[in-house]
Amino acid sequence: MLRFPRQPIRYPLPVAPTWCLGWGPGANLKGAAWQEGPLAIALNPGRSVESQLVLSPSGRYVVVGDVWLRERRSLLTDLALENSLHQSDMQLVAVAWERWQGETLTKLVGSFCLAVWDREQQVLELGRDPAGARTLYYTAQGATRWAAGDLRSLAPYRSNALDPIALRDYLCCAFVPGDRTLWQDVRELRPGTRISWPGDDCQAYWHLEERLEAEGNGESLEWHGERLRSHLNQVVQDSLPDAPVGVFLSGGLDSSAITALAAKYHHDPVHTYSIHFGDPYPNELEFSSLVAQHCGTQHHILEIPLAQMWEQLPEAMAWLDDPIGDPLTVPNLLLGQLARQQVAVVLNGEGGDPCFGGPKNQPMLINQLYGSISPQDPLQAYLLAFRKCAADLPQLLKPDLWAAVQHEPYCFAEDLHSSASYLNRLMALNIKFKGADQILTKVNNLTRAAGVEGRSPLFDQRIVELSMTIPPQYKLSGVEEKAVLKQAVSDLLPEAIFKRPKSGMMVPVQAGFQREWQRAARELLLSRRAAIAPYLNQTLIQQWLNYQGDPWRRYGVKLWLLVSLEIWLQVNQNCQRRK
């Protein structure tokens, strides 16, 4: 019988913190690596101090954070540095900050979250990379402010009060979008944004905008495909380590393209990793194995039984900053653990759908064409396109909670009503929110949990910016998806990959709840002591567990979303108490 331990769930392994800092009169950190005036900094004890904290050449600036520069060449040229092989990425940032201060952020290409302390002006500045590949959280109020590269490091400095709007948004999207977190006291710094203390001056230093009038307007699909290929060649090469590399390979276009480019340019072995869930569930091994053979990789296949999906879920949730209700959380963790046996860096194909028009945008486009939902209500259409719990909120949330959040604005409104073309509005939303708040944080946190570094070339800033200059008709036109990406890699992959229907990695959660997880899910979700009990209608959840009225077979997805939320709450509330 599958069941979790009696509440509260205790995740058995310690989760190593990232860097954490306090600023203000109460900034006292046990074992602080740096303490000066109102600032105290603690570091991850599992990494060297030099990789997390450095001083600028004059000693004026203290730089702390997590930085990986995908492309160093242009920065070195601007700094007129010739012999810099001995300098770490953090040291380069410190040198650059001494020259350009906050404008340094606009010159960095890579993944980073960082804090810079100006010892002369007594000003602290926090910054995050444009794609959101690294996370940065901070407390929103108080005389003493706290910031960290992960949410769990802030557990001692927050209450257990949930943000009801963030909870509503999670139920709609299966992740928490925007600057909110599930904790009312904590905010997430948005990608491409910086904030300074004192003053709470928060500004975007990078903007994702449609630029169809840029070079290439009016050019052919072939022209745009060739330009994209040139960028892909460079970005993938910049992502390769000086050692064997892994690629998560589903057999879809995006991961297959990254596999082919890695095999073309890498001089060390390339390992590919695919999953399936055993018989009788559908899988994509036919296509992933075809690509692996075509590209000459060392291919590894992992079977994940449904029992293991359930058993490993607490561990996966413990590594996530905010809850993510995507069933691929556990497979990401397990695949990372498999990859760790051969490699330290693993690439993936995440980003192809948001940047180049994947099929998940088709429901919104159909609504735009045929008006199944009022065209005056694009927000509702967007929320329903997630196919989670947006339509259930009036019944799922407790009445007082629904009354409190029903008319609160969503973070998507500005982009939905922008002047960009309709498809590129959807692309921008997917990149800014689903990309940063679900896809990247999920892959990065769970690969790191497994001891490997995940890199997402298709979410590289250069690829993202280029995608917004490509005419919409070369991304998604009717049933033809990602035409420009197909054109860019047409010479690299077997014809079957271009002609196959897009299905995505279908995790059999519907079958899981019907065949194996139902009793354990009942004990977890319907208990009077459940963490979700004060907020959600357990009678409705019981109906879902009984599969009453489920003609579209969506209850499995909704139940996984709720189970993920319940486990995440138990793990993190317990973590806060232990602190």
N, C-alpha and C positions, 0 to 999 in steps of 0.2 A: 504494500500500500504506500502511495506517495503522500507525504505530509511534511510540512515544515515543523521545526521545533515550536513548542509553546511560546507565546509572546513573552517578552519582546525577542525578536530575531537578533541573534548576536553573530555578527560576521566574525569568523574566528581568526582571520589574519590581519595584522596591522597594515594600515594604508599609509605609506610614506607621504608626508606633507610636501608641498612645494614651498617656495619662499613665502614669508608672511611678514608684514610690518605693521607697526602702530605709530600713529602721529598725533601728538597732543600731550596734555599733562599727565594722563594715565597710561602712557605707552611704556609699560614694563613687560618685557618678554624674558621668560626663563631661558637661559643659555643663548642670549642674543649674540649674533656674530658682529653686530655693529650697534652702538648706542652713543648718540650725540644729540644734545639738546632735546627737542621734543620727539626725536625719531629713534625707534628701536627696530632692528631687522633680525629675523630668525631665518635660517636656511635649512634646506633639505639635508639631513645628516648623511644621506646616502650618496651625495655628490660632493665634489671638491668645492671649496669656497671660491676658488678662482673661476669656476664655471658659472657661478651665480652672482658674484659681487666683485666689482672692480672700481678703481678710482680713475678719473681722467688724468692725463699727463700732469696737469698743474695741481691736481688734488682738490680742485674746486667742486667737482661733481662726483657723487657716489651713484653708481648704476647697479641695480639689482634686478634680476628677472630670469626669464627663460627665452633665449634667443637662438634661432637657427637661420642664418642668412643663406637663402637658396642661391642668390646671385651676388657675389662680392665684387665683380669686376668694375662696374660703374662707380661703386662707392670708393674703391681704391683709387680709381682715376681722379675722382673729384677731390680726394684727400691728398693726391700726389704722393701716395705711398707705393714704393716699388717692392721692397723686401718685407712682406707682411705675412709670410707663411707661418711664422711663429706666433702671430697674434690670433687670439680666439675671436669669435664673433662678438662676444661681450666687450672685449677690449677695443675692437673697431668701433662699436657703438659709443664707447666712452670717448675715444678720440674725436669722432664725428660730433658728439654733443658739445664738446669744448669749442668747436668751430661754429656750429649752426644752432645750438640749443634745440628748442622744440621743433624746428624745421627739419631736424635729423629724421624724424618719423617719415617724412615724405620721400626720403631717399633710401629707405630700407626696403629690400625685396626678400621676403621670407616669412617665417612664423615667429611671432614674438609677443610676449607680454612683459612690460618692464616698468620700473619706477626709477626716477632720477631725482636725487636730492641735491639742491643747490645750496652749498654750505655758506655762501656769502649772503645770498638773498633770503635764505631760510624758506625756500619754496620747494614743495614736493610735486612732481608731475608724473602722472601715470599714463601709459599708452599701450594700445593693442593693435595688432596687425590688421590690414584691410579686409582679409578674407575671414578672420576670426578663427584661425587655426590654433591659436592659444587663447585661453580664457583668463579673465581678470575680474575679480569680485571685490567689492568694498562695502563697508557699512555706510548707510545713508545718513545717519544722524549721530549726534553726540559730540561732546567736547573732545573726546579722543576718537579718532577714526582709524579703521583697520582695513587692510587690503591684502590680498593673496592671489596666487595663481590658481588656487582651487578653492572650492566652497567649503570643504570640510575643515580646512585650516582656520576658518572663521567661526567654528562652532562655539568656542568659549566666549565669543563676543556678540552673540545674537541671542534672541529669545526663541522659543519654539512656536511663536505665533505664525500662522500661515497667511500668505497673501491671497485673499479670496479671488482677486482678479487673475492672478497667476494660475490658481487652481482651475478656474473657468477655462482659461486659454489652453491649459494642458489637456483638459478633457476634449477640447475641440481639435487639437493638433497632434496629440501624443508627445509633445514637448512644450517647454515654456518659452515663448518667443519674446523678443524685445529685451529691455533692460531690467525687467522684473526677474526675480527668482521666486521659488516657492516659499522662501522665508521673507517675512514682511520687512525685516530690518536690513536686508542685503540687496544690493543692486549689482548688475553685471555691466561692465563697461562695454559699450557697443564696438564692433569692429570698425577700424579706421577712425577711432575717437580718442581724445586725450582729455584728462581732467587734472586740475591743479588745486592744491591746498596750500594756504588758506584761500577761501573764496568760492570753492565749488565751481570754478569756471570750466565748463564742459563744452568742447568744440569738436566738430568733425574736421579732420585734416584730409580726408579722402571721401569722395562721393562717387557712387555708382550711378552713371547716367548714360542714357542712350545717346549715341553720337553717330547717327546715320549720315550726317553731312560730312563726316571725316573722310579721309582718303579711302577710296574704294566704293563710294556711292555710285551706283549705276553699273558696277562691274559684274562679271558673270559669276556663276557658282564655281567654275573652275578657278577663277582668279582668287576668290575668297578661300577656297579649299587649299590652294597652294600657299597662301599667306598663313593660314592656320597651321599647316604642316610645318612651316618654318619655325613657328613659335613652339609647336609641340616638340620638335627635335631638340630645341635648346632647353626647354623646361624639363623634359625627361632626363636629358644629360646632366642638368644641374641637380637633379634629384638622386642620382646614382651615387652610392658610397664607393669607397675604395676597398671593396670586399664583396663577397657574394650578396645578392639582393633577392628579396622575395616579392611576389605579386599575388594579391588576392584575385583570383580569376574565376568569375562566374560563367563565362562563356558569352556574355553580352558584348555589345559593341565597345563600350567604354573600357572595361577591364581588358578586353582583348587587344584594343589599340595600345594601351599602356604596356601590356606584355610584349607585343611585337616591337615597340620602340625600345624597351629595355633590352630585349634580346639583340636588337640590331646594334646598339651602342655600347653595351656593357662587355667588358673583357673578362669579368669573373663569372662564375656560374649564376644562372637565373633559376630560382625555384618558384614554382607556382602552386597555389593552394586552392582547392575547391571543396565544397561540402555537399552532402545529401543527407536525407533523413531516413533512409532505409526504405524497404518495401512496406506498403504499396504506394508510397508517395512520389509524385512527379519530381524529376530533377533535371538539371541542365548539364549533366556530365558528358553527354554526347558532344556538346559544343565546346565545353572547357577542355576536354581531352583532345579534340580536334585542333584547337588553337595551341595547346601545349606541344603537341606533336609537330605542328607546322613551324613553330618557333624554336623547337629544340630545347625546351626547358626541362628541368627535373621536376616532374609533376607529382603532387601529393594529394590524396583524396581522403577526407575525413568524414566518417559517418557519425551523425549525432542522433542517438535515439531520443525519442520524446521524453523518456524518463530523465535523461541527462539534461535536457533543456530546462526542465522544472527544477532539478536539484541544483543547477549552477546559477539560477536566477538571483539568489541573494548576493552571491559574489559579484555578479555583473552590476547589480544595482549599487553595491557599496562603492564601486569605482566611479560612478557617475555623479557629477556635481548637482544637476537637477534630474528629476526622473525623466526617462525616455521610454515611451511605450511601444517602441519598434521591436517586433519579435527577433530582429537580427542582433540584438545586444548580446545574447548568449553565444550565438555562432561567431560573432566578432572576437569575443574573448577566447573561445576555444581554438579558433583558427590562429590567433596570435600565439597561443601557447604551443601549438604545433610548429609554427614558423620559427619560434625561438630556438628550436633544436638545430636549425641550419643557418639562420641569418639574424642580424641585429637591426636591419632596416627592411620594411615591407611597404611596397607601393600599392595603390588601389586605383580604381576607376571612378571614384566618387567625383561628382561635379559635371558629368556628361549631360545628365538630364536637366539640371538647372541652367547650365550655360548654353545648351544647344537644342533644347526643345524636345524633351522626352515625352512619353505618352501620358504621364500623370497630369499634363496640362490640358489634355483633350476634353475632359468634362467641362472646364471653364470655357474653352473655345466653342464647344457645342452650345452651351448656354448663351454665349454671346450671339451665335448665329440664329438660334431657334427660340430663345427667350423662354425656356422652361421655367426660369425664375425671372421675376421682374428685372429688366435691365437697369432700373433705378436702384437696385439693391445688389451691387457687385460684391459687397462684403459678405452677405449671406451665401452667395454662390461660392465664394472662395472658401469659406468655412466648411460648407457642405462637401466641397471637392476633396477634403481630407478623408472623408468617409469614416469619421470616428464618432464622437458623441455630440456634435453641435446641435443636431435636431432633438436630442434627448434632454438638453439642459433643463428645461422647465420641470421635467419629471425627475431627473437624476439628482439635481441639487436640492437640498432642503429648502423649503419655501422662503425662509428669512434670508438665506444666503443668495438664492436666485433673485430676490427682490433687491438685494444690495448690489449685485453685479450686472443685472440685466441691461442697464442703460450705460454702463461704463464703456468708454471707447476702447477699440482694439488698436493695436500698434500697426496694423496693416493699412489703415485708411489712407495715409499720405501717398504711398506708392500705388495703391489701387486707383487713385484719382489723378495721377500725374499725367503729363502731356505726352508721354512716350506711347509708341504703338502698343496695342493691347497685349500681344505676345511678349514683348519686351518688358511690359509691366509685370507680367507673371514671372518672367525670368528674374527680374530684380528682386521680387518678393522671395522667390525660392532661394536665391543666392544669399540674400541678407538675413533671412530668418531660418528657413529650413536648413540651409547650408551651414550657417554659423551655430545655430542653436540646437540642431539635432545631428546632422551628418558628421561634421568635423569633430565636434566634442565627443560624440559616441565613438568614432573610430580612434581618435587620438587617446582618449582616456583608457579604452579597453585594450588597445595594443600596448600602451605603456604598462598597464596592469600585468600583461603577459611578459614584459621585459623586452619588448621591441619598440622601435620608433616607426609610427605610421606616417607616410607622406602621400599627399593627394595632388598629383601634378595638375589635374584638370581644374582644381580650385586655386591654382597659382594666380596671383594678382594680374600677371601679364595675360593669361588666358581669359580671365574674367573680364578684363577691360576690353580685350579684342572682341569677345563675344557680343558686346553691346554696340559694336560698329557693324555687325553683320546683319543684312536685311532679314526681317522676320521670315520671309518666304523661303529662305535657305536653311531655316531651323526646323520649323514644323509647318507643313502645308497639307491639310487634309490628313490622310493616314500615313503620309511619308514623314518620318521623323528624322531629325539630326542629319539632314542631307549634306550639310557642309562638313560635318565630321566624317561621314562616310566617304565623301570626296577626298578629304585630306589623307585618309589612310587606305585608299582603295587598292594600292599596290602591296599592302603589307599582310592582308588576311585572306583566308579562303572565302570564296564566294558565298558559301553557306551562311557565314556570319552576317553578311549584309542582307540576305534574303529571309533569315529566320524571323519569326514574330517575336516582339519584345514581351517577355512575361515577367521579368524581375525574379528575384529570389523569393519564391513562395514558401514561407514557413507554415507548416500544417497546423496552425493553432486551433482551427475549427475542430479538426479530428482530435487534437490533444485534449481539449476540454470535454469532448464527447466520450472519448475512449479511456483516457488515462488520468486526467488531472481534476476531474469534476469534484470528487469528494474532498480532496485537499483544498481546492479553490473555495468550496463552501465553508470549510472551517476557517479559512483565512479571511474571506470577504464578509461573511454573515455573522461573525462573532460580535457580541456587544462590546468587546474590548478592541475591536479593529480600529486602527488609526483613522480610517476613513469614515467611521460611524457617525461622528458629529457633523459631517458635511454632506453625506450622500444618502440617498434613499435605498436602503438595503432590500426593501420589498421589490423594487424594480430590478435590482441586481439578481435577486433570487429567480425572477422570471427569466432573465437572460440565461442563468445557469440551467434552467429547465428547458431552454430553447423554445419558449412559447412565442409564437408569432415571429419567426425569423426567415421570411421568404428569400431574402437576399444573402443569407449565410454570412452575416457580419458580426454576429454575437461573439464569435471567437476572438476577433480583433479587439472588440470592446473589452472583453473580459481580460485579455492579456494586458491591455492598457491599465485596467484597474488593479490587477494583481501586481504589476510593476510599481504602481503608485503606492500600494499598501506596503510592499516590502521596502521600498525606498524610504518611506516615512518611518517605519519601524527601525531600520538600520540607523538612520540619521538622528532621530530623536533619542535613541539609545546612546549614540555617539556623543551627543550634546550633554547627556546626563553623566556619562563617564568622565567627560572633560571637567 
